[in-house]
Amino acid sequence: MTSQPSPIRVLVVGCGNMGASHAQAYQLLDGFEICGIVSTGKSKHVLNEKLGGGYPLFDDYAAALAETRPDAVCISTYPDTHEQFAIMALEAGCHVFIEKPLADTVEGAERVVEAAVKADRKVVVGYILRVHPSWERFVQEAQQLGKPLVMRMNLNQQSHGYMWTVHRNLMKSLSPIVDCGVHYIDVMCQMTRSKPVWVSAIGARLTNDIPADNYNYGQLQIRFEDGSVGWYEAGWGPMMSETAFFVKDVIGPNGCVSIVAKNAGAVGNSDNVDAHTKTESLRVHRAEIDANDEFTQPDEWIDLTDEPDHQELCNREQRYFLKSIQENLDLTDHLADAVNSLRIAFACDESVRTGEVVRL
């Protein structure tokens, strides 16, 4: 009779939206055991109570790392701490799950990857769309449309209350097109499987509530080696429009595929985390026409039944993290993709600030 492997003892660092969801996943899944919760404010007490209480709580990450001696660390703090916290964990012999972006600079992301290789430990980056079956199908359908592709995507958020506080804090280190854009740049790279060659981007600072050198609205454009092009738009704040805030659309010579999220894309949902990943259905249009230039096929509606909510997506991310540790998965490509999407996003950020096209 084979014995069960010992649970992975994980230190949860950061207790906001994502940190709390990952902590719930660790409590739910066999194979993990929370050994401590870290935050600088009151959020750790709120999370501890939500989880039933009893977990050791820490204000200081270094002290928590030394005292709990975890097998793994989950980092869901603000991006300007990601590099330092990840490297500290790796040097302590821990595996790392880290929310995107991997770091707040490309060089920092590369240093985290180097530290992971040196320590021979796993680092999984929280690219939540990669574990979403509907988004996987969206990518597959896009790959059937021929080349070049035209990819149109956005996620504008009319944030207020708690979420505006979160967004203001994020903008102390990153712009929306970097923080959110890495997800959709990653999707575009999966769809084209081609190398981006140049980017251009625009941005606007629509409030004095954020640092003077940042902007809360941005739009980026990418041209790929195969002739494909894509744009992504992201804006945060109480002034943002909810008209057409949810566009996920890909066009190719053979037709187009669009996410049609009738409920998630409704007015009032732009700031709803659960709505951000919902697809609900895909509409596939075939471009083929007959001798009279009329379409030969009606549009196909693909209703997606495996539609996990935000918590279930976090559960799936943590199952993948557990599998990567237990089965010693090779994460070389996973980390290369994380660094690549961040490099492209920062090139877009540079284009906003300089007003120039940036060649990659």
LUMDRENSE-34776 format. One record per residue (C-alpha): residue number from 1; y, x, z. Coordinates in Angstrom, 3 decimals. Each point is the difference from the previous one (the first is absolute). Example, Ala and Ser with C-alpha at 12.3 -4.5 7.8 and 13.67 -1.06 7.14 Angstrom:
BEGIN
<resi:1 c2:-4.500 c1:12.300 c3:7.800>
<resi:2 c2:3.440 c1:1.370 c3:-0.660>
***
This chain:
BEGIN
<resi:1 c2:0.000 c1:0.000 c3:0.000>
<resi:2 c2:3.314 c1:1.576 c3:-1.091>
<resi:3 c2:2.829 c1:-0.008 c3:2.508>
<resi:4 c2:3.410 c1:-1.370 c3:-0.929>
<resi:5 c2:2.683 c1:2.658 c3:-0.543>
<resi:6 c2:2.555 c1:0.236 c3:2.780>
<resi:7 c2:3.134 c1:-2.041 c3:-0.693>
<resi:8 c2:3.018 c1:1.831 c3:-1.403>
<resi:9 c2:2.531 c1:0.240 c3:2.838>
<resi:10 c2:3.391 c1:-0.728 c3:-1.569>
<resi:11 c2:3.517 c1:0.467 c3:1.351>
<resi:12 c2:2.377 c1:-2.678 c3:-1.363>
<resi:13 c2:3.516 c1:1.383 c3:-0.567>
<resi:14 c2:2.673 c1:-2.568 c3:-0.884>
<resi:15 c2:-0.346 c1:-3.676 c3:0.900>
<resi:16 c2:2.119 c1:-1.868 c3:-2.547>
<resi:17 c2:-1.378 c1:-2.311 c3:-2.714>
<resi:18 c2:-2.435 c1:2.497 c3:-1.504>
<resi:19 c2:-0.931 c1:1.833 c3:3.216>
<resi:20 c2:-0.814 c1:-3.278 c3:1.753>
<resi:21 c2:-2.144 c1:-1.169 c3:-2.936>
<resi:22 c2:-1.917 c1:3.288 c3:-0.134>
<resi:23 c2:-0.548 c1:-0.131 c3:3.772>
<resi:24 c2:-1.454 c1:-3.515 c3:-0.366>
<resi:25 c2:-2.310 c1:1.349 c3:-2.709>
<resi:26 c2:-1.213 c1:2.805 c3:2.295>
<resi:27 c2:-0.718 c1:-2.535 c3:2.749>
<resi:28 c2:-1.836 c1:-2.283 c3:-2.436>
<resi:29 c2:-2.144 c1:2.557 c3:-1.846>
<resi:30 c2:-3.138 c1:1.665 c3:1.296>
<resi:31 c2:0.402 c1:3.740 c3:-0.354>
<resi:32 c2:3.461 c1:0.331 c3:1.564>
<resi:33 c2:1.225 c1:0.104 c3:3.576>
<resi:34 c2:3.702 c1:0.118 c3:0.929>
<resi:35 c2:0.640 c1:2.779 c3:2.539>
<resi:36 c2:3.776 c1:-0.392 c3:0.311>
<resi:37 c2:3.129 c1:-1.646 c3:-1.368>
<resi:38 c2:3.279 c1:1.854 c3:-0.589>
<resi:39 c2:3.549 c1:-1.229 c3:-0.629>
<resi:40 c2:3.439 c1:0.971 c3:1.232>
<resi:41 c2:1.003 c1:-3.576 c3:0.857>
<resi:42 c2:-1.454 c1:-3.239 c3:1.366>
<resi:43 c2:-2.196 c1:-0.751 c3:-3.028>
<resi:44 c2:-3.006 c1:1.779 c3:1.558>
<resi:45 c2:0.034 c1:-2.443 c3:2.940>
<resi:46 c2:0.171 c1:-2.983 c3:-2.383>
<resi:47 c2:-2.895 c1:1.378 c3:-2.058>
<resi:48 c2:-2.069 c1:0.866 c3:3.076>
<resi:49 c2:0.365 c1:-3.563 c3:1.262>
<resi:50 c2:-0.900 c1:-1.383 c3:-3.446>
<resi:51 c2:-3.172 c1:2.102 c3:0.021>
<resi:52 c2:-0.996 c1:-1.230 c3:3.467>
<resi:53 c2:1.498 c1:2.857 c3:2.034>
<resi:54 c2:-1.595 c1:2.996 c3:1.613>
<resi:55 c2:0.853 c1:2.713 c3:-2.512>
<resi:56 c2:1.788 c1:3.203 c3:1.127>
<resi:57 c2:3.667 c1:-0.117 c3:-1.081>
<resi:58 c2:2.202 c1:2.977 c3:-0.866>
<resi:59 c2:3.656 c1:0.611 c3:-0.848>
<resi:60 c2:-0.623 c1:3.540 c3:-1.258>
<resi:61 c2:-2.300 c1:0.716 c3:-2.953>
<resi:62 c2:-0.736 c1:3.655 c3:0.862>
<resi:63 c2:-0.943 c1:-0.949 c3:3.574>
<resi:64 c2:-2.232 c1:-2.824 c3:-1.243>
<resi:65 c2:-1.744 c1:2.322 c3:-2.470>
<resi:66 c2:-0.662 c1:2.584 c3:2.727>
<resi:67 c2:-1.165 c1:-2.519 c3:2.609>
<resi:68 c2:-2.188 c1:-2.314 c3:-2.100>
<resi:69 c2:-1.517 c1:2.658 c3:-2.308>
<resi:70 c2:-0.727 c1:-2.562 c3:-2.743>
<resi:71 c2:-2.315 c1:0.314 c3:-3.005>
<resi:72 c2:2.616 c1:-1.664 c3:-2.207>
<resi:73 c2:3.671 c1:-0.935 c3:0.029>
<resi:74 c2:1.597 c1:-3.028 c3:-1.678>
<resi:75 c2:3.648 c1:0.699 c3:-0.882>
<resi:76 c2:2.193 c1:-3.046 c3:-0.704>
<resi:77 c2:3.345 c1:1.398 c3:1.118>
<resi:78 c2:3.185 c1:0.416 c3:-2.064>
<resi:79 c2:-0.440 c1:2.333 c3:-2.990>
<resi:80 c2:2.130 c1:2.849 c3:1.389>
<resi:81 c2:-2.730 c1:0.661 c3:2.628>
<resi:82 c2:-3.012 c1:-0.201 c3:-2.338>
<resi:83 c2:-0.298 c1:3.658 c3:-0.983>
<resi:84 c2:0.406 c1:1.380 c3:3.521>
<resi:85 c2:-2.312 c1:-2.546 c3:1.623>
<resi:86 c2:-2.719 c1:0.380 c3:-2.650>
<resi:87 c2:-0.034 c1:3.795 c3:0.183>
<resi:88 c2:-0.113 c1:-0.100 c3:3.818>
<resi:89 c2:-3.021 c1:-2.313 c3:-0.197>
<resi:90 c2:-1.778 c1:2.120 c3:-2.599>
<resi:91 c2:0.598 c1:3.199 c3:1.959>
<resi:92 c2:-1.535 c1:-1.773 c3:3.015>
<resi:93 c2:-3.139 c1:-0.652 c3:-2.087>
<resi:94 c2:0.650 c1:-3.703 c3:-0.660>
<resi:95 c2:-0.509 c1:-2.098 c3:-3.103>
<resi:96 c2:3.165 c1:-1.866 c3:-1.019>
<resi:97 c2:0.794 c1:-3.439 c3:-1.328>
<resi:98 c2:3.666 c1:-0.022 c3:-0.968>
<resi:99 c2:2.215 c1:-2.732 c3:-1.345>
<resi:100 c2:1.726 c1:0.699 c3:-3.310>
<resi:101 c2:1.912 c1:2.064 c3:-0.853>
<resi:102 c2:-1.973 c1:3.078 c3:0.996>
<resi:103 c2:3.268 c1:1.770 c3:0.922>
<resi:104 c2:3.742 c1:-0.338 c3:-0.585>
<resi:105 c2:0.031 c1:2.897 c3:-2.490>
<resi:106 c2:-2.418 c1:1.095 c3:-2.728>
<resi:107 c2:-0.260 c1:3.442 c3:1.605>
<resi:108 c2:-0.839 c1:-1.637 c3:3.317>
<resi:109 c2:-2.747 c1:-2.059 c3:-1.639>
<resi:110 c2:-1.457 c1:3.163 c3:-1.539>
<resi:111 c2:0.031 c1:1.686 c3:3.428>
<resi:112 c2:-1.972 c1:-2.935 c3:1.479>
<resi:113 c2:-2.607 c1:0.316 c3:-2.773>
<resi:114 c2:-0.243 c1:3.771 c3:0.604>
<resi:115 c2:-0.471 c1:-0.614 c3:3.744>
<resi:116 c2:-2.769 c1:-2.542 c3:-0.727>
<resi:117 c2:-1.855 c1:2.496 c3:-2.204>
<resi:118 c2:0.414 c1:2.788 c3:2.564>
<resi:119 c2:-1.227 c1:-2.207 c3:2.865>
<resi:120 c2:-2.788 c1:-1.537 c3:-2.128>
<resi:121 c2:1.055 c1:-3.455 c3:1.174>
<resi:122 c2:0.508 c1:-3.291 c3:-1.851>
<resi:123 c2:3.455 c1:-1.402 c3:-0.758>
<resi:124 c2:0.197 c1:-3.549 c3:-1.373>
<resi:125 c2:3.390 c1:-1.337 c3:-1.108>
<resi:126 c2:0.738 c1:-3.718 c3:0.422>
<resi:127 c2:0.179 c1:-1.131 c3:-3.633>
<resi:128 c2:-0.853 c1:-3.589 c3:0.877>
<resi:129 c2:-0.120 c1:-1.261 c3:-3.612>
<resi:130 c2:-2.907 c1:2.365 c3:-0.716>
<resi:131 c2:-2.300 c1:-2.026 c3:2.262>
<resi:132 c2:1.131 c1:-3.373 c3:-1.373>
<resi:133 c2:-2.643 c1:-1.440 c3:-2.406>
<resi:134 c2:2.591 c1:-2.082 c3:-1.863>
<resi:135 c2:2.238 c1:3.004 c3:-0.650>
<resi:136 c2:-3.063 c1:1.953 c3:-1.138>
<resi:137 c2:-0.668 c1:-2.827 c3:-2.511>
<resi:138 c2:3.695 c1:0.060 c3:-1.040>
<resi:139 c2:-0.327 c1:3.717 c3:-0.810>
<resi:140 c2:-3.272 c1:-0.595 c3:-1.902>
<resi:141 c2:1.532 c1:-2.801 c3:-2.093>
<resi:142 c2:3.051 c1:2.169 c3:-0.771>
<resi:143 c2:-2.306 c1:2.757 c3:-1.258>
<resi:144 c2:-1.380 c1:-2.435 c3:-2.648>
<resi:145 c2:3.421 c1:-0.618 c3:-1.579>
<resi:146 c2:0.130 c1:3.147 c3:-2.176>
<resi:147 c2:2.730 c1:2.628 c3:0.000>
<resi:148 c2:2.852 c1:0.402 c3:0.570>
<resi:149 c2:0.451 c1:-2.231 c3:3.039>
<resi:150 c2:3.221 c1:-1.583 c3:1.255>
<resi:151 c2:-0.193 c1:-0.460 c3:3.783>
<resi:152 c2:2.560 c1:-2.185 c3:1.789>
<resi:153 c2:-0.099 c1:-0.241 c3:3.791>
<resi:154 c2:2.258 c1:-0.686 c3:2.944>
<resi:155 c2:0.008 c1:-0.896 c3:3.677>
<resi:156 c2:3.423 c1:-0.944 c3:1.336>
<resi:157 c2:0.145 c1:-1.037 c3:3.648>
<resi:158 c2:2.685 c1:-2.256 c3:1.475>
<resi:159 c2:-0.516 c1:1.533 c3:3.439>
<resi:160 c2:1.590 c1:-1.216 c3:3.215>
<resi:161 c2:-0.692 c1:0.132 c3:3.742>
<resi:162 c2:-2.810 c1:2.387 c3:0.933>
<resi:163 c2:-0.741 c1:1.015 c3:-3.616>
<resi:164 c2:3.628 c1:0.980 c3:-0.666>
<resi:165 c2:-0.220 c1:2.263 c3:3.075>
<resi:166 c2:-3.182 c1:1.538 c3:-1.444>
<resi:167 c2:1.613 c1:0.476 c3:-3.431>
<resi:168 c2:3.167 c1:1.553 c3:1.460>
<resi:169 c2:-2.142 c1:2.464 c3:1.954>
<resi:170 c2:-2.046 c1:0.846 c3:-3.104>
<resi:171 c2:3.184 c1:0.706 c3:-1.936>
<resi:172 c2:0.954 c1:2.730 c3:2.462>
<resi:173 c2:-2.513 c1:2.137 c3:-1.911>
<resi:174 c2:-1.007 c1:-1.768 c3:-3.246>
<resi:175 c2:1.308 c1:-2.414 c3:-2.624>
<resi:176 c2:-1.881 c1:-3.225 c3:-0.898>
<resi:177 c2:-1.097 c1:1.376 c3:-3.392>
<resi:178 c2:-1.683 c1:2.933 c3:1.752>
<resi:179 c2:-1.515 c1:-1.847 c3:2.963>
<resi:180 c2:-1.239 c1:-3.038 c3:-1.986>
<resi:181 c2:0.002 c1:1.563 c3:-3.448>
<resi:182 c2:-2.893 c1:2.382 c3:0.693>
<resi:183 c2:-2.384 c1:-3.018 c3:0.038>
<resi:184 c2:1.055 c1:-1.276 c3:-3.414>
<resi:185 c2:0.385 c1:3.447 c3:-1.582>
<resi:186 c2:-3.593 c1:0.619 c3:1.123>
<resi:187 c2:-1.065 c1:-3.279 c3:-1.667>
<resi:188 c2:1.798 c1:0.953 c3:-3.245>
<resi:189 c2:-1.752 c1:3.391 c3:-0.027>
<resi:190 c2:-3.371 c1:-1.749 c3:0.459>
<resi:191 c2:0.780 c1:-2.409 c3:-2.864>
<resi:192 c2:1.079 c1:2.636 c3:-2.512>
<resi:193 c2:-2.140 c1:2.936 c3:1.156>
<resi:194 c2:2.746 c1:2.025 c3:-1.629>
<resi:195 c2:2.458 c1:2.632 c3:1.179>
<resi:196 c2:3.591 c1:-1.103 c3:0.730>
<resi:197 c2:2.466 c1:2.172 c3:-1.936>
<resi:198 c2:3.429 c1:-1.199 c3:1.139>
<resi:199 c2:1.690 c1:-2.464 c3:2.329>
<resi:200 c2:3.416 c1:-1.568 c3:0.315>
<resi:201 c2:1.310 c1:-2.258 c3:2.748>
<resi:202 c2:3.056 c1:-1.832 c3:1.304>
<resi:203 c2:0.919 c1:-1.070 c3:3.503>
<resi:204 c2:2.715 c1:-1.746 c3:2.005>
<resi:205 c2:1.077 c1:0.047 c3:3.658>
<resi:206 c2:0.683 c1:-3.642 c3:0.852>
<resi:207 c2:0.670 c1:0.374 c3:3.727>
<resi:208 c2:1.694 c1:2.299 c3:2.500>
<resi:209 c2:-2.958 c1:-0.563 c3:2.359>
<resi:210 c2:-1.917 c1:2.917 c3:-1.538>
<resi:211 c2:0.710 c1:3.750 c3:-0.248>
<resi:212 c2:2.864 c1:0.877 c3:-2.348>
<resi:213 c2:-2.283 c1:2.138 c3:-2.200>
<resi:214 c2:-2.622 c1:-2.726 c3:-0.570>
<resi:215 c2:-0.262 c1:-3.216 c3:-2.019>
<resi:216 c2:-1.844 c1:-3.258 c3:0.703>
<resi:217 c2:-0.508 c1:-1.104 c3:-3.633>
<resi:218 c2:-1.668 c1:2.109 c3:-2.672>
<resi:219 c2:-1.656 c1:-0.347 c3:-3.394>
<resi:220 c2:-2.089 c1:2.721 c3:-1.658>
<resi:221 c2:-1.360 c1:0.546 c3:-3.495>
<resi:222 c2:-2.935 c1:2.259 c3:-0.960>
<resi:223 c2:-1.124 c1:1.213 c3:-3.429>
<resi:224 c2:-3.581 c1:1.243 c3:-0.344>
<resi:225 c2:-1.525 c1:2.538 c3:-2.381>
<resi:226 c2:-1.932 c1:-2.753 c3:-1.843>
<resi:227 c2:3.223 c1:-1.931 c3:-0.768>
<resi:228 c2:-0.452 c1:-2.481 c3:2.854>
<resi:229 c2:3.092 c1:-0.994 c3:1.976>
<resi:230 c2:0.477 c1:-1.702 c3:3.343>
<resi:231 c2:2.721 c1:-1.191 c3:2.315>
<resi:232 c2:0.038 c1:-0.852 c3:3.677>
<resi:233 c2:2.767 c1:-1.594 c3:2.058>
<resi:234 c2:0.351 c1:-0.139 c3:3.784>
<resi:235 c2:2.799 c1:-1.263 c3:2.212>
<resi:236 c2:0.159 c1:-0.601 c3:3.763>
<resi:237 c2:2.459 c1:-1.935 c3:2.093>
<resi:238 c2:1.535 c1:-3.359 c3:0.912>
<resi:239 c2:2.000 c1:-0.067 c3:-3.250>
<resi:240 c2:-2.983 c1:0.305 c3:-2.344>
<resi:241 c2:-0.815 c1:-2.781 c3:-2.483>
<resi:242 c2:-3.314 c1:-1.836 c3:0.169>
<resi:243 c2:0.195 c1:-0.937 c3:-3.684>
<resi:244 c2:-2.835 c1:1.779 c3:-1.825>
<resi:245 c2:-0.731 c1:2.340 c3:2.905>
<resi:246 c2:-3.721 c1:0.081 c3:-0.852>
<resi:247 c2:-0.595 c1:1.285 c3:-3.559>
<resi:248 c2:-3.348 c1:1.630 c3:-0.829>
<resi:249 c2:-0.442 c1:0.019 c3:-3.773>
<resi:250 c2:-1.666 c1:2.347 c3:-2.521>
<resi:251 c2:0.259 c1:-0.218 c3:-3.810>
<resi:252 c2:-1.968 c1:1.893 c3:-2.652>
<resi:253 c2:-0.762 c1:-0.346 c3:-3.729>
<resi:254 c2:-2.928 c1:-2.326 c3:0.791>
<resi:255 c2:1.956 c1:-2.387 c3:2.239>
<resi:256 c2:1.124 c1:-0.128 c3:3.609>
<resi:257 c2:-1.206 c1:-0.618 c3:3.534>
<resi:258 c2:2.194 c1:-1.354 c3:2.781>
<resi:259 c2:-0.435 c1:-0.707 c3:3.671>
<resi:260 c2:1.013 c1:-3.616 c3:0.520>
<resi:261 c2:0.388 c1:-0.461 c3:3.757>
<resi:262 c2:1.232 c1:-3.577 c3:0.119>
<resi:263 c2:0.122 c1:-0.139 c3:3.800>
<resi:264 c2:0.620 c1:3.643 c3:0.910>
<resi:265 c2:2.749 c1:0.219 c3:-2.628>
<resi:266 c2:1.820 c1:-3.079 c3:1.287>
<resi:267 c2:3.535 c1:0.170 c3:1.370>
<resi:268 c2:-0.047 c1:0.929 c3:3.687>
<resi:269 c2:-2.981 c1:2.358 c3:-0.260>
<resi:270 c2:1.658 c1:3.269 c3:-1.056>
<resi:271 c2:-0.032 c1:1.265 c3:3.605>
<resi:272 c2:-3.544 c1:-1.243 c3:0.754>
<resi:273 c2:-2.372 c1:2.997 c3:0.288>
<resi:274 c2:-3.054 c1:-2.175 c3:-0.729>
<resi:275 c2:1.597 c1:-1.170 c3:-3.270>
<resi:276 c2:0.660 c1:3.538 c3:-1.291>
<resi:277 c2:-3.605 c1:0.664 c3:-1.011>
<resi:278 c2:-1.037 c1:-3.533 c3:-0.990>
<resi:279 c2:-0.933 c1:-0.507 c3:-3.624>
<resi:280 c2:-1.585 c1:-3.497 c3:0.072>
<resi:281 c2:-0.612 c1:0.014 c3:-3.766>
<resi:282 c2:0.299 c1:2.183 c3:-3.098>
<resi:283 c2:1.171 c1:-1.406 c3:-3.333>
<resi:284 c2:-1.457 c1:1.897 c3:-2.952>
<resi:285 c2:1.579 c1:-0.550 c3:-3.418>
<resi:286 c2:-1.650 c1:1.230 c3:-3.233>
<resi:287 c2:2.323 c1:1.046 c3:-2.826>
<resi:288 c2:-2.486 c1:-0.662 c3:-2.831>
<resi:289 c2:1.383 c1:-2.363 c3:-2.685>
<resi:290 c2:-1.528 c1:-1.693 c3:-3.065>
<resi:291 c2:1.158 c1:-0.232 c3:-3.645>
<resi:292 c2:2.678 c1:-2.488 c3:1.066>
<resi:293 c2:1.242 c1:2.341 c3:2.751>
<resi:294 c2:-1.300 c1:-2.367 c3:2.670>
<resi:295 c2:-1.873 c1:1.179 c3:3.087>
<resi:296 c2:-3.786 c1:-0.083 c3:-0.323>
<resi:297 c2:-0.692 c1:-0.278 c3:3.747>
<resi:298 c2:1.596 c1:-1.932 c3:2.863>
<resi:299 c2:1.241 c1:1.947 c3:3.009>
<resi:300 c2:-2.701 c1:0.716 c3:2.568>
<resi:301 c2:0.622 c1:-0.721 c3:3.684>
<resi:302 c2:-1.988 c1:2.158 c3:2.402>
<resi:303 c2:0.062 c1:-1.626 c3:3.435>
<resi:304 c2:-0.692 c1:2.650 c3:2.590>
<resi:305 c2:-2.255 c1:-1.138 c3:2.803>
<resi:306 c2:-0.207 c1:3.269 c3:1.970>
<resi:307 c2:3.594 c1:-0.106 c3:1.179>
<resi:308 c2:0.137 c1:1.949 c3:3.278>
<resi:309 c2:2.980 c1:-0.476 c3:2.292>
<resi:310 c2:2.028 c1:2.919 c3:1.327>
<resi:311 c2:-2.260 c1:0.536 c3:3.020>
<resi:312 c2:-3.177 c1:-0.018 c3:-2.092>
<resi:313 c2:1.555 c1:2.561 c3:-2.377>
<resi:314 c2:0.670 c1:2.273 c3:2.998>
<resi:315 c2:-3.618 c1:-0.562 c3:1.111>
<resi:316 c2:-1.160 c1:1.122 c3:-3.461>
<resi:317 c2:2.207 c1:3.091 c3:0.125>
<resi:318 c2:-1.555 c1:0.945 c3:3.338>
<resi:319 c2:-3.529 c1:-0.616 c3:-1.296>
<resi:320 c2:0.793 c1:2.474 c3:-2.788>
<resi:321 c2:1.395 c1:2.484 c3:2.554>
<resi:322 c2:-3.205 c1:-0.325 c3:2.054>
<resi:323 c2:-2.151 c1:0.444 c3:-3.115>
<resi:324 c2:1.971 c1:3.102 c3:-1.023>
<resi:325 c2:-0.808 c1:1.585 c3:3.368>
<resi:326 c2:-3.623 c1:-1.128 c3:0.361>
<resi:327 c2:-0.987 c1:0.720 c3:-3.608>
<resi:328 c2:2.223 c1:3.065 c3:-0.453>
<resi:329 c2:1.734 c1:-1.480 c3:-3.075>
<resi:330 c2:1.914 c1:2.364 c3:-2.270>
<resi:331 c2:3.652 c1:-1.131 c3:0.335>
<resi:332 c2:1.454 c1:2.614 c3:-2.361>
<resi:333 c2:1.005 c1:-2.573 c3:-2.647>
<resi:334 c2:1.209 c1:-2.482 c3:2.638>
<resi:335 c2:2.424 c1:2.566 c3:1.436>
<resi:336 c2:1.041 c1:1.326 c3:-3.432>
<resi:337 c2:0.925 c1:-3.574 c3:-1.012>
<resi:338 c2:1.975 c1:-0.470 c3:3.238>
<resi:339 c2:1.993 c1:3.187 c3:-0.607>
<resi:340 c2:0.474 c1:-0.840 c3:-3.703>
<resi:341 c2:1.394 c1:-3.497 c3:0.618>
<resi:342 c2:2.335 c1:1.421 c3:2.653>
<resi:343 c2:1.168 c1:2.736 c3:-2.398>
<resi:344 c2:0.847 c1:-2.642 c3:-2.616>
<resi:345 c2:1.766 c1:-2.208 c3:2.567>
<resi:346 c2:2.162 c1:2.896 c3:1.205>
<resi:347 c2:0.840 c1:0.890 c3:-3.603>
<resi:348 c2:1.251 c1:-3.592 c3:-0.368>
<resi:349 c2:2.019 c1:0.412 c3:3.200>
<resi:350 c2:1.518 c1:3.191 c3:-1.443>
<resi:351 c2:0.929 c1:-1.895 c3:-3.167>
<resi:352 c2:1.862 c1:-2.637 c3:2.054>
<resi:353 c2:1.964 c1:2.691 c3:1.825>
<resi:354 c2:0.819 c1:2.156 c3:-3.049>
<resi:355 c2:0.305 c1:-2.676 c3:-2.678>
<resi:356 c2:-2.236 c1:2.129 c3:-2.246>
<resi:357 c2:-3.446 c1:-0.404 c3:-1.546>
<resi:358 c2:-2.535 c1:2.152 c3:1.875>
<resi:359 c2:-2.742 c1:1.619 c3:-2.052>
<resi:360 c2:-3.302 c1:0.532 c3:1.780>
***
